[in-house]
Amino acid sequence: MRIACSLGSLLSVEQVLQCTEMVSGTKIDSIWIPETWGMENFSILGAVSAKTKTQKIGSSIINIYSRSPSTISMGAATTDILSNGRLILGLGTSSVPIVEDFHGEKFDNPVQRMKEYVEIIRLSLSKKQINYSGKIFNLKNFTLLLEPKRKLIPIYLAAINQKMVNLAWEIGDGVIFYLRPKEEMRQIISKMQSKKKIDVACQIITCVSNNSEEAIQRAKKTLAFYVSVGKIYREFLAKNGFKNETNNIFEEFKKSGFKSNHELVTESMLNSLCISGTPNEAKLQLKKFRETGVNLPIIQFNPIGDTIESFSLLKKTFLDE
């Protein structure tokens, strides 16, 4: 069965590369690198590709407001060459604070924008001269200068709300889910896959420790962080069974920051969204995620204590079988 891991925001560049080397000899399907306001994605993907031979490498995600579609196609083509044809291009909208506050762009028309990005990127990788007229973008006489390793690089769309989910199944090679309750995810996957089969990836906050409570507390803190700063996740989860929890976590965040709001993450919320516990507990929880119809679980590594020791335990749990 396929499995992947996500290495990123909580790790240094050196730790990402060290962890990559540790799993390069395993049968792991792919290594995914996020981009927030730390590591630049294409740079680190190129470095990760040099530490691996067979694993695919994925962006999770490149946001479609901080780069033009032409720039993304250039980065994707370059990284795919460096990795000898192993890139998965994960695209998403990111969030209003990142797009507007950190990049100074207006967060508008996300679905139409995504549609045009994918169209332009695919045209660019085909080496055709682009004269494109869309509702958002108008390009004239653009042709990618270098020869891509592949003219069809897989594109996965990060999707939360239904319109983006629909677009992922309409134009994507895959979808990337995050923070979706398992029962809701089971229903949406069954519904959408009955129309058309694509690769369904789900990134899962994962904390593994020989001390179960230690892992649970770490996962709760990560989950509380996303609920607090991610309005889109907070609203989605409120509509899907966790209205009280999201409200309580957010209100506590406004009062005292991240000091104690993780204590308001309930057991049912944690179990529905995350993997946390001892190695045996974590493996059983992963099985539950697979049962929803997820083709590719992406284990989001959250270190506990020493980063490399923690990753070694995660590797032993999920990859050394």
C-alpha positions, -999 to 999 in steps of 0.1 A, spaced: 0 0 0 12 35 -8 23 59 19 40 93 18 54 118 42 55 155 45 86 173 58 87 210 63 76 239 83 88 227 118 121 215 104 153 232 93 166 227 57 193 205 71 167 184 90 145 180 59 175 167 39 186 144 67 151 129 71 149 125 33 181 105 33 167 83 61 137 73 39 154 72 5 160 35 8 125 26 17 94 19 -4 78 53 5 58 66 -25 66 102 -22 81 130 -1 61 162 1 74 196 11 50 225 22 56 261 16 44 287 41 67 316 49 99 296 54 116 274 28 110 283 -8 94 252 -24 111 246 -57 146 251 -42 141 226 -14 124 201 -38 154 202 -60 176 195 -30 154 167 -18 154 151 -53 192 149 -51 189 129 -19 166 103 -34 164 80 -65 130 65 -68 106 85 -46 84 110 -62 86 146 -48 56 168 -42 48 204 -35 21 207 -8 14 233 -18 26 260 -42 1 288 -38 -14 304 -69 -11 340 -57 26 344 -49 39 334 -84 26 338 -119 15 307 -138 44 311 -161 68 312 -132 53 281 -117 56 263 -150 93 273 -152 98 260 -116 80 228 -123 99 221 -155 132 228 -138 125 207 -108 112 178 -129 144 178 -148 165 178 -116 144 149 -102 145 129 -135 107 131 -139 95 126 -103 77 158 -96 41 160 -85 29 196 -87 6 204 -58 -13 237 -62 -35 255 -37 -49 288 -27 -32 290 7 -50 315 30 -61 351 32 -34 361 58 -6 346 37 -18 359 4 -28 394 14 -6 401 44 26 383 34 24 387 -4 3 418 -8 -20 402 -33 -58 402 -33 -74 369 -24 -101 368 -50 -117 344 -76 -98 313 -62 -116 287 -83 -114 306 -116 -78 315 -108 -69 279 -102 -86 268 -135 -66 293 -155 -33 284 -137 -37 248 -145 -45 256 -182 -16 279 -186 9 255 -168 -2 226 -190 1 247 -222 35 259 -211 48 224 -204 36 213 -239 61 238 -254 34 255 -274 35 293 -278 9 307 -254 -15 334 -264 -40 330 -236 -70 351 -229 -89 343 -197 -110 361 -172 -79 368 -150 -48 362 -172 -39 375 -206 -5 361 -219 11 369 -253 38 349 -271 51 330 -241 71 298 -249 90 279 -223 127 281 -232 139 249 -218 128 214 -229 107 198 -201 116 163 -190 78 155 -192 51 174 -210 25 160 -186 36 166 -150 9 154 -126 -10 183 -110 -29 178 -77 -52 204 -63 -56 211 -26 -93 214 -20 -115 222 9 -148 236 -2 -171 219 -27 -163 242 -57 -126 234 -55 -133 197 -49 -154 197 -81 -126 215 -100 -100 190 -87 -120 161 -101 -127 180 -133 -91 190 -142 -67 175 -117 -47 144 -117 -52 142 -80 -66 160 -50 -49 168 -17 -72 168 14 -63 182 48 -82 184 81 -114 167 69 -133 145 93 -130 109 83 -167 103 79 -172 134 57 -141 124 37 -155 89 32 -187 104 17 -171 130 -5 -146 105 -19 -173 79 -27 -194 105 -44 -166 121 -65 -148 88 -74 -181 74 -87 -180 101 -114 -143 99 -123 -113 82 -107 -83 104 -96 -56 100 -70 -69 109 -36 -41 121 -12 -47 133 24 -21 150 45 -26 139 81 -12 156 112 9 127 127 26 125 161 42 92 172 59 86 206 64 57 229 46 79 253 10 81 240 -1 111 260 30 130 248 20 123 212 -16 133 218 -7 166 233 17 174 204 -10 166 179 -36 188 198 -12 217 197 -7 214 159 -45 210 153 -53 240 176 -28 261 156 -45 254 123 -80 260 138 -68 293 153 -51 308 123 -69 291 94 -103 306 90 -111 283 61 -104 252 82 -122 267 111 -154 273 91 -152 240 73 -149 220 105 -176 240 122 -200 230 94 -189 193 97 -195 184 133 -171 205 153 -188 239 158 -184 240 195 -148 229 195 -137 253 168 -155 282 185 -140 274 219 -104 269 205 -106 302 186 -121 322 215 -93 309 238 -67 318 211 -80 354 210 -77 356 248 -44 339 255 -28 329 222 -15 293 219 -9 289 256 -38 266 264 -62 265 236 -51 230 226 -67 217 258 -101 224 241 -94 199 213 -118 170 221 -109 133 218 -135 129 190 -120 158 171 -85 146 175 -94 110 164 -113 122 134 -85 144 120 -51 133 133 -29 103 140 -14 104 175 -1 79 200 23 49 203 35 32 171 9 5 174 -19 30 180 -7 51 151 -8 21 127 -43 13 137 -54 50 132 -37 50 97 -58 20 87 -90 40 96 -79 68 72 -73 43 44 -108 29 49 -122 63 39 -110 57 3 -78 77 6 -53 63 -20 -22 81 -6 -20 90 31 7 117 35 21 115 70 27 150 82 57 147 105 54 166 138 86 161 158 85 153 195 118 160 213 149 154 192 138 158 156 159 130 141 151 105 169 115 114 165 116 108 127 134 76 132 105 63 153 80 75 127 100 57 100 101 25 120 64 28 126 52 32 91 81 23 67 102 -4 82 78 -33 75 
